[in-house]
Amino acid sequence: MELTENQHLKKSNNDLKETSSGCAGGWLSLALKAVNMSAYKWDLESSVVTKSNQSTMDSVVNPPSNSWLYHDGLKYIHQDDRESVENKINEAVNSHRDFNIEYRVPVENDKIRWFQSNGHAVYGDDGKAVHILAVVQDITKRKENELSLQEQKRELEITKCQLKLALESAGMVALPNRRTRVNYKYKSPEVCRLLGIENEDTELSREFLLSIIHPDDRQHVIDAMDEVASRGGPIELEYRVSPPDGQVRWIMLKGAHIMDDQGGARYVVLQNVTSRKNIEEQIKQKNHDLSVINEKLERFSSIVAHDLKSPLTTILMAAQLISKTTTTTTGDVANWVELINSGATRMTKLISDLLEFAKSEHDTNLPKETVSLSKIVETVQLNLKAAIAESNAKIQISSALPFVLGHSTHFIQLFQNLISNALKFRSERAPEIFLDAKDSGDHWLFTVRDNGVGIDPSMSQRLFEPFQRSHSKVEGSGLGLSICKKIVEMHSGRIWIESEVGSGSRFFFTLAKS
């Protein structure tokens, strides 16, 4: 049967529609697959939902077939989101609007996936919704990023709050972050209060802030700001401001200049340090006054010592003349001459020790140097050569003594006093003196041990106090160990003794390494 011309035309039109529909469907399927979406059609009369294409979402939500009843599919949505999803779809359908809904879907291992549905209803001639067309996309990654960003923003707000509280508790104020090349103006009641500007509504600009800096400090601040702006990095300044209220304040500026292709931006905080600067100035003045007093005392001590030694020298000379000019001296006269000599000698030694003790009180500011203690002990042995030979003493050093930071004259005095003690308070045996040094972390531990007469342990605490003597029969001023204690403490150390009567003594002391 041959087809009429009209029939051929109708068939061609139908073929063209089918071909166009097939092509469009193919392109749509590819497009949805490319963006990981699935398309759905929900027939409202039968309540059947049909999926038009496969996607990677099928591995997450995998219904038994490509079509299912709406209420069976609803169970895949998180129970806390189901009512909201239905309400939003109904609202969109009733108002003839598109819907865009985000909801959660529970998956295995108690995990959650996020999905987004976009769609709209198709209406019949009577205005009633016939079916709903929608596309669904897995947006889990995006939601995770959004939630992470929200958490970061929350943490940033908390940090800003904590920073503000920290600045306020420290009496600091942060200036607004400003670019170097921008001529900025802003208002800040906090900055005004800090700088002593009564009108808290004052417009702050670079020119104004520079204008209230003390004239003697202004150029220094400008130069420092320009330098850090050219190279970037941290900045810290202390300068005075002379605000309109006339009360000069000290301000500390701390911050950094971060460089970029636009010249960079400066981030700084200000702190009123007037109280601290006033205290520092008072301390500086007190130290100066103390230094002047110490100088006067030292001069006074030297004058007094000289004036005291002069008559003693005369007494000693007179006693010597009596001994030389008197050809026949009776026992009594010889004894009196000896008493005069020994008394004057002890008095001279006491005056010298008192001077040394007074000097050790205010030698703390002398510049320190690296000192070899091995060479110090060699010098001490030369100084005490006669006493060592006279007593047949043996001095042993376990190993090379370390280098320490301090004053050589003080260390000579320290070791000489300790070794002299060992020679002075010897027993009937020849003195044996042992020196040792051990590394104890941040300090050195020294030992000076002897085989002398020893002391009662009950005296060990007060032995280092001025004018304390362990043996009244042995000559001495009672200041030697007090001087040792002062010297050790000046070098951030401590000194102590372990001893028993008849068993010798062990002096221990520490010296800081730095």
PABA-342531 format. One record per residue (C-alpha): x, y, z. Coordinates in Angstrom, 3 decimals. Example, Ala and Ser with C-alpha at 12.3 -4.5 7.8 and 13.67 -1.06 7.14 Angstrom:
// residues 2
<node east="12.300" north="-4.500" up="7.800"/>
<node east="13.670" north="-1.060" up="7.140"/>
//
This chain:
// residues 514
<node east="0.000" north="0.000" up="0.000"/>
<node east="1.499" north="3.245" up="-1.053"/>
<node east="1.605" north="6.176" up="1.332"/>
<node east="0.076" north="9.465" up="0.382"/>
<node east="2.154" north="12.616" up="0.402"/>
<node east="0.492" north="13.748" up="3.626"/>
<node east="1.228" north="10.416" up="5.290"/>
<node east="4.890" north="10.623" up="4.246"/>
<node east="5.125" north="14.119" up="5.696"/>
<node east="3.518" north="13.005" up="8.983"/>
<node east="5.879" north="10.002" up="9.254"/>
<node east="8.917" north="12.228" up="8.586"/>
<node east="7.801" north="14.651" up="11.269"/>
<node east="7.339" north="11.811" up="13.786"/>
<node east="10.766" north="10.367" up="12.902"/>
<node east="12.314" north="13.800" up="13.337"/>
<node east="10.661" north="14.216" up="16.769"/>
<node east="11.861" north="10.775" up="17.912"/>
<node east="15.394" north="11.484" up="16.646"/>
<node east="15.452" north="14.925" up="18.298"/>
<node east="14.075" north="13.487" up="21.526"/>
<node east="16.644" north="10.698" up="21.492"/>
<node east="19.519" north="13.121" up="20.860"/>
<node east="18.326" north="15.504" up="23.557"/>
<node east="17.969" north="12.644" up="26.015"/>
<node east="21.463" north="11.415" up="25.191"/>
<node east="23.019" north="14.840" up="25.608"/>
<node east="21.132" north="15.369" up="28.868"/>
<node east="22.281" north="12.010" up="30.222"/>
<node east="25.923" north="12.856" up="29.413"/>
<node east="25.615" north="16.297" up="30.977"/>
<node east="24.098" north="14.909" up="34.188"/>
<node east="26.766" north="12.230" up="34.399"/>
<node east="29.529" north="14.818" up="33.925"/>
<node east="28.351" north="16.823" up="36.953"/>
<node east="27.499" north="13.707" up="38.984"/>
<node east="23.727" north="14.329" up="38.969"/>
<node east="20.695" north="12.112" up="38.568"/>
<node east="17.373" north="13.207" up="37.055"/>
<node east="14.044" north="12.097" up="38.542"/>
<node east="10.393" north="12.256" up="37.536"/>
<node east="7.765" north="11.944" up="40.226"/>
<node east="4.273" north="11.120" up="38.925"/>
<node east="1.961" north="12.696" up="41.469"/>
<node east="-1.079" north="10.603" up="40.498"/>
<node east="0.609" north="7.200" up="40.859"/>
<node east="3.215" north="8.435" up="43.375"/>
<node east="5.884" north="6.615" up="41.351"/>
<node east="9.374" north="8.102" up="41.141"/>
<node east="11.452" north="7.194" up="38.074"/>
<node east="15.220" north="7.727" up="37.698"/>
<node east="16.344" north="8.597" up="34.193"/>
<node east="20.133" north="7.952" up="34.378"/>
<node east="22.927" north="6.268" up="36.352"/>
<node east="25.442" north="8.263" up="38.411"/>
<node east="28.160" north="7.740" up="41.039"/>
<node east="25.449" north="8.478" up="43.626"/>
<node east="24.105" north="4.990" up="43.025"/>
<node east="26.942" north="3.586" up="45.154"/>
<node east="25.679" north="5.720" up="48.065"/>
<node east="21.901" north="5.457" up="47.662"/>
<node east="21.059" north="2.319" up="45.698"/>
<node east="17.311" north="1.661" up="45.399"/>
<node east="16.261" north="-1.801" up="44.121"/>
<node east="15.199" north="-0.519" up="40.644"/>
<node east="14.948" north="2.621" up="38.519"/>
<node east="11.455" north="3.367" up="39.867"/>
<node east="9.850" north="3.222" up="43.286"/>
<node east="7.031" north="4.675" up="45.294"/>
<node east="7.661" north="8.151" up="46.655"/>
<node east="7.149" north="7.143" up="50.310"/>
<node east="9.579" north="4.217" up="49.914"/>
<node east="12.239" north="6.621" up="48.634"/>
<node east="11.565" north="9.114" up="51.430"/>
<node east="12.948" north="6.666" up="53.986"/>
<node east="16.481" north="7.197" up="52.572"/>
<node east="16.414" north="10.808" up="53.788"/>
<node east="17.567" north="11.527" up="57.349"/>
<node east="14.554" north="11.354" up="59.672"/>
<node east="15.250" north="14.876" up="61.000"/>
<node east="15.084" north="16.318" up="57.443"/>
<node east="12.054" north="14.439" up="55.965"/>
<node east="9.338" north="16.802" up="57.178"/>
<node east="11.301" north="19.867" up="56.037"/>
<node east="11.865" north="18.335" up="52.563"/>
<node east="8.152" north="17.568" up="52.106"/>
<node east="7.067" north="21.000" up="53.322"/>
<node east="9.437" north="22.799" up="50.939"/>
<node east="8.298" north="20.694" up="47.940"/>
<node east="4.613" north="21.278" up="48.742"/>
<node east="5.208" north="24.989" up="49.228"/>
<node east="7.006" north="25.250" up="45.864"/>
<node east="4.295" north="23.252" up="44.036"/>
<node east="1.446" north="25.299" up="45.516"/>
<node east="3.161" north="28.600" up="44.690"/>
<node east="4.288" north="27.486" up="41.191"/>
<node east="7.947" north="28.088" up="42.061"/>
<node east="11.150" north="26.082" up="41.684"/>
<node east="12.561" north="24.386" up="44.759"/>
<node east="16.144" north="24.039" up="45.946"/>
<node east="16.496" north="21.747" up="48.958"/>
<node east="19.535" north="20.446" up="50.880"/>
<node east="19.195" north="17.386" up="53.093"/>
<node east="21.149" north="14.558" up="54.677"/>
<node east="21.203" north="10.857" up="53.815"/>
<node east="22.580" north="8.306" up="56.332"/>
<node east="24.963" north="5.752" up="54.784"/>
<node east="26.954" north="2.825" up="56.145"/>
<node east="29.333" north="3.145" up="59.122"/>
<node east="27.083" north="5.842" up="60.660"/>
<node east="28.278" north="8.389" up="58.136"/>
<node east="26.227" north="11.167" up="56.542"/>
<node east="26.071" north="12.325" up="52.917"/>
<node east="24.607" north="15.652" up="51.851"/>
<node east="22.393" north="15.995" up="48.753"/>
<node east="20.832" north="18.903" up="46.898"/>
<node east="17.580" north="18.620" up="44.899"/>
<node east="16.557" north="21.252" up="42.342"/>
<node east="13.282" north="20.984" up="40.474"/>
<node east="9.813" north="22.183" up="39.676"/>
<node east="6.301" north="20.857" up="39.033"/>
<node east="4.680" north="20.407" up="35.598"/>
<node east="1.041" north="21.466" up="35.572"/>
<node east="-1.951" north="20.273" up="33.499"/>
<node east="-4.473" north="22.421" up="31.645"/>
<node east="-6.532" north="22.610" up="34.823"/>
<node east="-3.610" north="24.156" up="36.734"/>
<node east="-3.052" north="21.051" up="38.824"/>
<node east="0.457" north="19.632" up="39.255"/>
<node east="0.824" north="16.456" up="37.168"/>
<node east="4.396" north="15.462" up="37.955"/>
<node east="7.610" north="16.871" up="39.398"/>
<node east="10.945" north="16.938" up="37.589"/>
<node east="14.105" north="17.201" up="39.659"/>
<node east="17.859" north="16.718" up="39.519"/>
<node east="19.789" north="15.514" up="42.588"/>
<node east="23.484" north="16.083" up="43.275"/>
<node east="25.841" north="14.808" up="46.007"/>
<node east="27.165" north="17.967" up="47.720"/>
<node east="28.890" north="16.270" up="50.652"/>
<node east="32.305" north="17.732" up="49.819"/>
<node east="30.908" north="21.223" up="49.513"/>
<node east="28.991" north="20.939" up="52.799"/>
<node east="32.075" north="19.615" up="54.573"/>
<node east="34.028" north="22.598" up="53.258"/>
<node east="31.238" north="24.976" up="54.306"/>
<node east="31.053" north="23.444" up="57.782"/>
<node east="34.849" north="23.583" up="58.057"/>
<node east="34.791" north="27.231" up="57.001"/>
<node east="32.075" north="27.990" up="59.555"/>
<node east="34.146" north="26.298" up="62.269"/>
<node east="37.211" north="28.276" up="61.202"/>
<node east="35.183" north="31.503" up="61.327"/>
<node east="33.880" north="30.568" up="64.771"/>
<node east="37.408" north="29.830" up="65.999"/>
<node east="38.608" north="33.092" up="64.449"/>
<node east="35.908" north="35.026" up="66.322"/>
<node east="36.873" north="33.260" up="69.561"/>
<node east="40.548" north="34.087" up="68.919"/>
<node east="39.687" north="37.722" up="68.203"/>
<node east="37.681" north="37.838" up="71.444"/>
<node east="40.534" north="36.247" up="73.412"/>
<node east="43.052" north="38.605" up="71.807"/>
<node east="40.914" north="41.611" up="72.679"/>
<node east="40.590" north="40.440" up="76.284"/>
<node east="44.342" north="39.762" up="76.468"/>
<node east="45.127" north="43.216" up="75.074"/>
<node east="42.686" north="44.882" up="77.467"/>
<node east="44.084" north="43.004" up="80.477"/>
<node east="47.611" north="44.083" up="79.445"/>
<node east="46.477" north="47.679" up="78.936"/>
<node east="47.057" north="47.424" up="75.167"/>
<node east="45.067" north="48.636" up="72.178"/>
<node east="45.353" north="47.307" up="68.613"/>
<node east="45.470" north="49.899" up="65.842"/>
<node east="43.416" north="49.160" up="62.703"/>
<node east="45.510" north="47.341" up="60.103"/>
<node east="46.574" north="49.905" up="57.511"/>
<node east="48.412" north="49.775" up="54.215"/>
<node east="51.524" north="51.919" up="53.979"/>
<node east="50.469" north="53.717" up="50.803"/>
<node east="46.953" north="54.534" up="52.000"/>
<node east="46.251" north="57.906" up="53.633"/>
<node east="43.960" north="56.524" up="56.322"/>
<node east="41.553" north="58.127" up="58.776"/>
<node east="39.557" north="56.335" up="61.441"/>
<node east="37.913" north="56.727" up="64.840"/>
<node east="38.814" north="54.655" up="67.886"/>
<node east="37.649" north="55.516" up="71.423"/>
<node east="40.142" north="52.957" up="72.822"/>
<node east="43.118" north="54.652" up="71.117"/>
<node east="41.882" north="58.070" up="72.245"/>
<node east="41.646" north="56.932" up="75.871"/>
<node east="45.107" north="55.368" up="75.700"/>
<node east="46.677" north="58.495" up="74.261"/>
<node east="44.806" north="60.855" up="76.570"/>
<node east="42.608" north="62.440" up="73.876"/>
<node east="39.465" north="63.638" up="75.688"/>
<node east="37.246" north="63.766" up="72.598"/>
<node east="36.815" north="60.061" up="71.802"/>
<node east="35.162" north="61.001" up="68.491"/>
<node east="38.412" north="62.545" up="67.217"/>
<node east="39.290" north="61.528" up="63.667"/>
<node east="42.686" north="59.839" up="63.806"/>
<node east="45.061" north="60.109" up="60.876"/>
<node east="48.772" north="59.555" up="60.338"/>
<node east="49.411" north="63.304" up="60.478"/>
<node east="47.484" north="63.709" up="63.733"/>
<node east="49.150" north="60.742" up="65.437"/>
<node east="52.581" north="62.072" up="64.442"/>
<node east="51.693" north="65.573" up="65.633"/>
<node east="51.100" north="64.459" up="69.249"/>
<node east="54.438" north="62.613" up="69.502"/>
<node east="56.905" north="64.481" up="71.712"/>
<node east="59.113" north="66.720" up="69.518"/>
<node east="62.286" north="65.055" up="70.828"/>
<node east="61.004" north="61.598" up="69.781"/>
<node east="59.072" north="62.390" up="66.590"/>
<node east="61.863" north="62.067" up="64.029"/>
<node east="63.109" north="58.838" up="65.604"/>
<node east="59.612" north="57.329" up="65.277"/>
<node east="59.253" north="58.492" up="61.651"/>
<node east="62.665" north="57.055" up="60.710"/>
<node east="61.905" north="53.717" up="62.390"/>
<node east="58.498" north="53.483" up="60.677"/>
<node east="59.980" north="54.317" up="57.261"/>
<node east="62.750" north="51.774" up="57.706"/>
<node east="60.455" north="48.886" up="58.606"/>
<node east="58.086" north="49.876" up="55.761"/>
<node east="60.973" north="49.523" up="53.296"/>
<node east="62.164" north="46.089" up="54.453"/>
<node east="59.278" north="44.532" up="56.394"/>
<node east="59.632" north="42.650" up="59.668"/>
<node east="58.996" north="43.365" up="63.372"/>
<node east="59.008" north="46.782" up="64.979"/>
<node east="59.192" north="47.854" up="68.619"/>
<node east="59.384" north="51.455" up="69.815"/>
<node east="59.016" north="53.404" up="73.018"/>
<node east="58.280" north="57.109" up="72.731"/>
<node east="56.488" north="59.956" up="74.463"/>
<node east="53.237" north="61.586" up="73.381"/>
<node east="52.049" north="65.072" up="74.299"/>
<node east="48.251" north="64.950" up="73.854"/>
<node east="45.948" north="67.967" up="74.151"/>
<node east="45.409" north="67.317" up="77.878"/>
<node east="49.075" north="68.280" up="78.411"/>
<node east="49.997" north="65.110" up="80.323"/>
<node east="53.069" north="63.473" up="78.768"/>
<node east="52.719" north="59.703" up="78.415"/>
<node east="55.159" north="56.964" up="77.446"/>
<node east="53.819" north="54.655" up="74.721"/>
<node east="55.207" north="51.289" up="73.646"/>
<node east="54.466" north="50.303" up="70.040"/>
<node east="54.899" north="46.653" up="69.032"/>
<node east="54.026" north="44.985" up="65.774"/>
<node east="55.169" north="43.948" up="62.326"/>
<node east="55.110" north="45.157" up="58.741"/>
<node east="54.067" north="42.430" up="56.287"/>
<node east="55.352" north="43.075" up="52.755"/>
<node east="53.384" north="42.394" up="49.556"/>
<node east="53.206" north="43.749" up="45.973"/>
<node east="51.230" north="46.767" up="47.200"/>
<node east="53.827" north="47.910" up="49.709"/>
<node east="52.565" north="45.876" up="52.639"/>
<node east="50.457" north="46.518" up="55.711"/>
<node east="51.353" north="47.317" up="59.297"/>
<node east="49.889" north="45.499" up="62.300"/>
<node east="50.635" north="47.118" up="65.664"/>
<node east="49.449" north="47.385" up="69.261"/>
<node east="49.980" north="50.298" up="71.637"/>
<node east="50.514" north="50.167" up="75.390"/>
<node east="50.758" north="52.935" up="77.955"/>
<node east="54.052" north="52.219" up="79.774"/>
<node east="54.282" north="55.508" up="81.668"/>
<node east="54.231" north="53.812" up="85.084"/>
<node east="57.007" north="51.427" up="84.118"/>
<node east="59.149" north="54.216" up="82.651"/>
<node east="58.666" north="56.289" up="85.810"/>
<node east="59.746" north="53.335" up="87.957"/>
<node east="62.751" north="52.722" up="85.690"/>
<node east="63.745" north="56.372" up="86.019"/>
<node east="63.414" north="56.175" up="89.802"/>
<node east="65.545" north="53.015" up="89.883"/>
<node east="68.125" north="54.663" up="87.632"/>
<node east="68.277" north="57.665" up="89.947"/>
<node east="68.482" north="55.433" up="93.028"/>
<node east="71.317" north="53.437" up="91.453"/>
<node east="73.141" north="56.658" up="90.649"/>
<node east="72.674" north="57.913" up="94.207"/>
<node east="73.830" north="54.550" up="95.553"/>
<node east="76.884" north="54.623" up="93.323"/>
<node east="77.786" north="58.079" up="94.624"/>
<node east="77.310" north="56.903" up="98.218"/>
<node east="79.453" north="53.809" up="97.575"/>
<node east="82.229" north="55.943" up="96.116"/>
<node east="82.132" north="58.197" up="99.148"/>
<node east="82.120" north="55.209" up="101.503"/>
<node east="85.046" north="53.638" up="99.686"/>
<node east="87.040" north="56.855" up="99.921"/>
<node east="86.021" north="57.197" up="103.575"/>
<node east="87.032" north="53.583" up="104.292"/>
<node east="90.431" north="54.089" up="102.680"/>
<node east="91.012" north="57.313" up="104.635"/>
<node east="89.915" north="55.691" up="107.916"/>
<node east="92.055" north="52.623" up="107.230"/>
<node east="95.063" north="54.821" up="106.468"/>
<node east="94.487" north="56.898" up="109.607"/>
<node east="94.101" north="53.746" up="111.728"/>
<node east="97.142" north="52.035" up="110.236"/>
<node east="99.413" north="55.069" up="110.763"/>
<node east="99.487" north="54.906" up="114.590"/>
<node east="99.776" north="51.110" up="114.417"/>
<node east="102.829" north="51.451" up="112.186"/>
<node east="104.285" north="53.882" up="114.743"/>
<node east="103.616" north="51.409" up="117.567"/>
<node east="105.299" north="48.574" up="115.629"/>
<node east="108.316" north="50.743" up="114.852"/>
<node east="108.576" north="51.800" up="118.528"/>
<node east="108.449" north="48.184" up="119.662"/>
<node east="111.179" north="47.240" up="117.199"/>
<node east="113.339" north="50.179" up="118.418"/>
<node east="112.888" north="49.081" up="122.030"/>
<node east="114.053" north="45.584" up="121.076"/>
<node east="117.122" north="46.922" up="119.227"/>
<node east="118.180" north="49.658" up="121.686"/>
<node east="117.719" north="47.637" up="124.855"/>
<node east="120.816" north="45.476" up="125.213"/>
<node east="119.578" north="43.504" up="128.133"/>
<node east="115.865" north="42.897" up="128.176"/>
<node east="114.297" north="41.137" up="131.072"/>
<node east="111.729" north="38.437" up="130.448"/>
<node east="108.865" north="40.795" up="131.275"/>
<node east="110.034" north="43.496" up="128.859"/>
<node east="110.468" north="40.970" up="126.049"/>
<node east="106.957" north="39.655" up="126.677"/>
<node east="105.491" north="43.155" up="126.607"/>
<node east="107.304" north="43.935" up="123.344"/>
<node east="106.001" north="40.682" up="121.846"/>
<node east="102.457" north="41.503" up="122.957"/>
<node east="102.725" north="44.968" up="121.375"/>
<node east="103.992" north="43.448" up="118.110"/>
<node east="101.342" north="40.720" up="117.882"/>
<node east="98.495" north="43.074" up="118.881"/>
<node east="99.483" north="45.721" up="116.327"/>
<node east="99.928" north="43.053" up="113.614"/>
<node east="96.475" north="41.572" up="114.329"/>
<node east="94.925" north="45.045" up="114.257"/>
<node east="96.581" north="45.813" up="110.896"/>
<node east="95.288" north="42.510" up="109.475"/>
<node east="91.798" north="43.182" up="110.794"/>
<node east="91.722" north="46.642" up="109.160"/>
<node east="92.881" north="45.139" up="105.809"/>
<node east="90.234" north="42.379" up="105.983"/>
<node east="87.529" north="44.888" up="106.840"/>
<node east="88.490" north="46.914" up="103.775"/>
<node east="88.352" north="43.810" up="101.574"/>
<node east="84.971" north="42.837" up="103.027"/>
<node east="83.588" north="46.344" up="102.409"/>
<node east="84.895" north="46.327" up="98.834"/>
<node east="83.250" north="42.955" up="98.114"/>
<node east="79.873" north="44.495" up="99.014"/>
<node east="79.849" north="46.831" up="96.003"/>
<node east="82.036" north="45.105" up="93.392"/>
<node east="79.014" north="43.461" up="91.732"/>
<node east="78.955" north="45.817" up="88.728"/>
<node east="82.523" north="45.141" up="87.590"/>
<node east="82.709" north="43.802" up="83.993"/>
<node east="83.153" north="40.017" up="83.933"/>
<node east="85.774" north="38.135" up="81.911"/>
<node east="86.631" north="34.514" up="81.170"/>
<node east="89.076" north="33.335" up="83.841"/>
<node east="91.215" north="30.158" up="83.975"/>
<node east="90.900" north="28.779" up="87.509"/>
<node east="93.964" north="26.572" up="86.956"/>
<node east="96.050" north="29.734" up="86.533"/>
<node east="94.302" north="31.292" up="89.545"/>
<node east="95.355" north="28.379" up="91.770"/>
<node east="98.927" north="28.607" up="90.412"/>
<node east="98.986" north="32.294" up="91.441"/>
<node east="97.598" north="31.434" up="94.894"/>
<node east="100.312" north="28.782" up="95.418"/>
<node east="102.981" north="31.367" up="94.582"/>
<node east="101.396" north="33.854" up="97.007"/>
<node east="101.393" north="31.206" up="99.779"/>
<node east="104.750" north="29.675" up="98.860"/>
<node east="106.369" north="30.441" up="102.235"/>
<node east="103.425" north="29.094" up="104.279"/>
<node east="103.234" north="25.942" up="102.109"/>
<node east="106.963" north="25.278" up="102.507"/>
<node east="106.957" north="26.032" up="106.239"/>
<node east="104.147" north="23.496" up="106.887"/>
<node east="105.342" north="20.853" up="104.328"/>
<node east="101.859" north="21.016" up="102.778"/>
<node east="100.876" north="19.057" up="99.674"/>
<node east="98.262" north="20.505" up="97.301"/>
<node east="96.683" north="18.097" up="94.801"/>
<node east="94.352" north="19.033" up="91.920"/>
<node east="92.312" north="16.148" up="90.514"/>
<node east="92.055" north="17.527" up="86.983"/>
<node east="92.347" north="20.746" up="85.021"/>
<node east="90.098" north="23.342" up="86.611"/>
<node east="87.529" north="24.972" up="84.278"/>
<node east="87.254" north="28.440" up="82.784"/>
<node east="84.533" north="30.554" up="84.400"/>
<node east="83.071" north="34.021" up="83.963"/>
<node east="83.994" north="36.517" up="86.669"/>
<node east="86.769" north="38.630" up="88.200"/>
<node east="90.267" north="37.175" up="88.601"/>
<node east="90.999" north="39.206" up="91.763"/>
<node east="87.886" north="37.768" up="93.410"/>
<node east="88.807" north="34.182" up="92.492"/>
<node east="92.361" north="34.657" up="93.820"/>
<node east="90.878" north="35.893" up="97.090"/>
<node east="88.391" north="32.987" up="97.207"/>
<node east="90.917" north="30.172" up="96.692"/>
<node east="93.612" north="31.902" up="98.769"/>
<node east="91.271" north="32.234" up="101.760"/>
<node east="90.187" north="28.570" up="101.552"/>
<node east="93.727" north="27.199" up="101.123"/>
<node east="95.046" north="29.537" up="103.863"/>
<node east="92.354" north="28.150" up="106.176"/>
<node east="93.544" north="24.612" up="105.477"/>
<node east="97.164" north="25.623" up="106.213"/>
<node east="96.194" north="27.593" up="109.314"/>
<node east="93.907" north="25.018" up="110.940"/>
<node east="96.183" north="22.014" up="110.414"/>
<node east="96.642" north="19.099" up="112.762"/>
<node east="99.967" north="17.607" up="113.867"/>
<node east="100.252" north="15.931" up="110.464"/>
<node east="101.567" north="17.735" up="107.391"/>
<node east="98.626" north="19.428" up="105.590"/>
<node east="97.152" north="17.646" up="102.562"/>
<node east="94.825" north="19.815" up="100.492"/>
<node east="92.765" north="18.371" up="97.638"/>
<node east="90.987" north="20.492" up="94.948"/>
<node east="88.338" north="19.133" up="92.606"/>
<node east="85.759" north="20.479" up="90.093"/>
<node east="82.748" north="18.654" up="88.621"/>
<node east="80.361" north="19.617" up="85.829"/>
<node east="76.830" north="19.894" up="87.308"/>
<node east="74.757" north="21.105" up="84.352"/>
<node east="74.355" north="24.866" up="84.486"/>
<node east="77.084" north="25.280" up="87.139"/>
<node east="80.415" north="23.900" up="88.387"/>
<node east="80.731" north="22.186" up="91.780"/>
<node east="84.093" north="22.730" up="93.526"/>
<node east="85.547" north="20.895" up="96.530"/>
<node east="88.432" north="22.001" up="98.761"/>
<node east="89.255" north="19.166" up="101.186"/>
<node east="91.897" north="19.076" up="103.935"/>
<node east="93.112" north="16.761" up="106.713"/>
<node east="93.146" north="19.469" up="109.400"/>
<node east="91.622" north="19.706" up="112.855"/>
<node east="88.041" north="20.044" up="111.562"/>
<node east="85.195" north="21.858" up="113.347"/>
<node east="82.097" north="21.058" up="115.336"/>
<node east="79.229" north="20.458" up="112.802"/>
<node east="76.976" north="22.733" up="114.893"/>
<node east="79.116" north="25.701" up="113.786"/>
<node east="78.800" north="25.019" up="110.054"/>
<node east="75.809" north="27.379" up="109.593"/>
<node east="77.273" north="30.462" up="111.270"/>
<node east="80.883" north="29.936" up="110.160"/>
<node east="80.355" north="32.196" up="107.110"/>
<node east="79.054" north="35.127" up="109.164"/>
<node east="81.423" north="38.066" up="109.830"/>
<node east="83.771" north="37.770" up="112.856"/>
<node east="82.896" north="34.099" up="113.493"/>
<node east="85.957" north="32.012" up="114.387"/>
<node east="86.051" north="28.254" up="114.812"/>
<node east="89.260" north="28.187" up="116.902"/>
<node east="90.119" north="30.997" up="119.291"/>
<node east="93.755" north="29.894" up="119.648"/>
<node east="94.496" north="30.498" up="115.935"/>
<node east="94.982" north="34.076" up="114.823"/>
<node east="92.511" north="35.534" up="112.342"/>
<node east="89.992" north="38.310" up="111.840"/>
<node east="86.977" north="36.046" up="111.327"/>
<node east="86.224" north="37.676" up="107.955"/>
<node east="87.930" north="35.288" up="105.504"/>
<node east="84.995" north="32.916" up="104.997"/>
<node east="82.510" north="35.827" up="104.956"/>
<node east="84.470" north="37.278" up="102.025"/>
<node east="84.414" north="33.837" up="100.333"/>
<node east="80.615" north="33.702" up="100.724"/>
<node east="80.208" north="37.194" up="99.225"/>
<node east="82.391" north="36.319" up="96.218"/>
<node east="80.570" north="33.029" up="95.530"/>
<node east="77.144" north="34.706" up="95.773"/>
<node east="78.308" north="37.467" up="93.395"/>
<node east="78.862" north="34.681" up="90.850"/>
<node east="75.385" north="33.122" up="91.354"/>
<node east="76.660" north="30.320" up="93.567"/>
<node east="76.525" north="29.071" up="97.147"/>
<node east="79.106" north="27.746" up="99.619"/>
<node east="78.875" north="25.274" up="102.523"/>
<node east="81.054" north="23.048" up="104.726"/>
<node east="80.995" north="19.442" up="105.909"/>
<node east="83.318" north="18.723" up="108.833"/>
<node east="83.859" north="16.913" up="112.111"/>
<node east="86.392" north="17.579" up="114.849"/>
<node east="89.607" north="15.672" up="114.106"/>
<node east="88.481" north="14.548" up="110.628"/>
<node east="89.356" north="17.553" up="108.477"/>
<node east="86.978" north="19.770" up="106.528"/>
<node east="85.374" north="19.726" up="103.078"/>
<node east="84.369" north="23.083" up="101.641"/>
<node east="81.922" north="22.960" up="98.695"/>
<node east="80.929" north="25.862" up="96.479"/>
<node east="79.244" north="26.355" up="93.110"/>
<node east="79.862" north="28.869" up="90.337"/>
<node east="77.432" north="29.520" up="87.483"/>
<node east="78.650" north="28.716" up="83.977"/>
<node east="77.074" north="31.859" up="82.520"/>
//
